[in-house]
Amino acid sequence: MKRLALVAACLAAFGVGKPAAADDLPGRDFAIVGARVYADPAAAALDDGLVIVRNGRISAVGTSEKLAIPPGMKVISGKGRTLVAGFWNSHVHLMTHDLLHPEAADPLKLEAGLRDMFTRWGFTTVFDLTSTTASAVTLRQMIAKRALLGPQILTVGDPFFPKDGMPIYARPIYEAEHIASPEIRTTSEAVTRLDRQAQAGVNGVKLFTGAILGAEDVMVMPADQIGALVAEAHRHHLPVFAHPTNREGMAAAVENGVDVLAHATPIAGDWDAAQVRKLIDADVALVPTMMLFEVYPAESTPVSTVVQQVRALSAAGGDVLFGTDAGFMDVFDPSAEYRLMAQAMDWRHVLAALTLTPARRFGQSGERGRIEPGLAADMVLLDGDPAADLAAFAKVAMTFRAGEVLYRKD
């Protein structure tokens, strides 16, 4: 009964302005009518679009003129709005007290937290880049069992810090939450832990190749340890993320096979053509977390340099992924990230960073990242058109995951 009441409260009558009765909810079979549809980042706009969803999957995509709504199917009005594929946030942290102890938390409180952090902003998939393996996997299982509504959760679980290299900002959290230090003691022990985490169900591995120990003190992880952990992660078909911090941490990551840089590196200065070419040749993607450097400004990490790095990599054809560092920061509204990305990329590249590129990078392009028949109905209905104003990406009216409404604007 609590689940039914919660769902009823989250939804309203579609196309009208009053709350829906429980038997009026669309469930996982419905049609979205009248929206402008961008089926993928390269697609032309489909005006007066019609998207039919059956059993949580996209059944048909077309226009209201050419497609018919099946008799009796529930209808959601998209008139005046824009429909795009569900967003990925490829850098978050499930590090609040409740998220670190989901089995002991109130499911409704957990769900509200996930909504405020993620689904309220259109994120149907999030990649957790530091928590604990046990807590993240438990939270994912709770969502799968429908104990609560939430996004698809991918996780690296416990990260890998260099020996004696726990970042200065992480120490208070690990102490307060009584979490064992994930510092590397020996390479062989770290490889064994990676194997355990892979067996437990993590979706990636996070290495702090440049760990911040103080204002100007960065510990670079030894190359042999990076190489050994990357090799083992790839044996498990897991992508490897690096927290690079500076030029040395970035070089150690790229030269030893890391797949994704979890932050831009403004302290390293502008990226020239040679540096960008190294990243592209090594097939290394970037999650720039641009707003992080605005929320925590420092003379050594100018936002203008972050913009230059993103612009240079994107213009050269490199992969940029959207990520906000939500959970490390308590700023969940991604509007600032969109504003900064607009200085480096056009709206179609931003949409790709939110949808198609992460789905491809993380092995889900056959399931997500586009609005296409047969794919999961992960979609976002926006108040506005990002082609006209990139800020529209943050103006979320509804968020759907596998055809289920995770968020509806009041």
Secondary structure, DSSP 4 states (H G I P E B T S, - for coil): -HHHHHHHHH-B-TTSSSBPPGGG--TT-EEEEEEEE-SSTTSPPEEEEEEEEETTEEEEEEETTT--PPTT-EEEE-TT-EEEEPEEEEEE---SHHHHSGGGS-HHHHHHHHHHHTGGGTEEEEEE-SS-HHHHHHHHHHHHTTSS---EEEE--S-BBPTT---TTTHHHHHHTTPPP-B-S-HHHHHHHHHHHHHHT-S-EEE-SEEEEETTEEEEPPHHHHHHHHHHHHHTT--EEE---SHHHHHHHHHTT--EESS--GGG----HHHHHHHHHTT-EE---TTHHHHS--TTS-HHHHHHHHHHHHHTT--B-----BTTBS---THHHHHHHTTTS-HHHHHHHHTHHHHHHTT-TTTSSS--TTSB--EEEESS-TTT-GGGGG-EEEEEETTEEEEE--
